[in-house]
Amino acid sequence: MSSTPPKATVSHLKASTETVTSVHYWTEKLLSFRTTRPAGYQFTPGQFARLGVVAGDETLWRAYSVTSSVTEDELEYFLVQVPGGLFTEQLKDLKPGYPILVEKFSYGFMTADRFVDGEDLWMLATGTGLGPFISILQDPAVWKKFRNLILVHCVRNVDELAYQELLSKLHLRPELAAGGARLQLLRSTTRDMQSPAAGNLQGRITTLLTSGDMEAAAGLVITTEASRVMMCGNPEMITATRDILYQRGLRPCRRAVPGQFVTEDYW
């Protein structure tokens, strides 16, 4: 993209051309941006949208989780700039006013309604895998469905811990607090050393899960009876965490078989 907004493509019957309304950089590579919401667009918190950008004579499509709540008039996305990435290279000069294609349908099955029971909802995220949980945690139904909400966000460096102000104030929203759930925010880095006094952890999610440090920090134990787990992020983290959960007796949710965890690769 250049400083001049690219031409909008309106010939896609499956998508509408929306407008970027704001852009926020968390770091040089991490950014969130918001767009207008297509008329009648529906999604369940945790689902993703397919976005399109025009690159020459080609339209490139990528899937990104919606981070905004279902009641907002705009849609928000959280992503990382990939050096040389065909799609994100088109976003390097993204500004308000730029057009972007949004497919008319939402996708994905990593939603809280996949669980038929459970008391504790564990949300395990690496990097931009945090995205869907931002939307899920703004859903009053989730605060009514579970007793404890535990969000674990693991990144390399402290400055990558995005959305902290929003997350820290969720419990103050009357519509969420009315549900009665308790929200815990567990943050971990794998490179920066942090002070335990600040409430931060050190290490990968799999390491913290194996050592018991994650559960100790939350004051809760992951069990088949009470715990329901959602994982989003690095496929290696998801594969390794899935193996740990299997060893503990937890099983994935299937269409016709209730389970204890759901996953979404974010790479």
Secondary structure, 3 states (H helix, E strand, C coil): CCCCCCCCCCCCCCEEEEEEEEEEECCCCEEEEEEECCCCCCCCCCCEEEEEEEECCEEEEEEEEECCCCCCCEEEEEEECCCCCCCHHHHCCCCCCCEEEEECCCECCCCHHHCCCCCEEEEEEEHHHHHHHHHHCCCHHHHHHCCEEEEEEEECCHHHCCCHHHHHCHHHCHHHHCCCCEEEEEEEECCCCCCHHHCEEECCHHHHHHHCHHHHHHCCCCCCCCEEEEEEECHHHHHHHHHHHHHCCCCECCCCCCCCEEEEECC
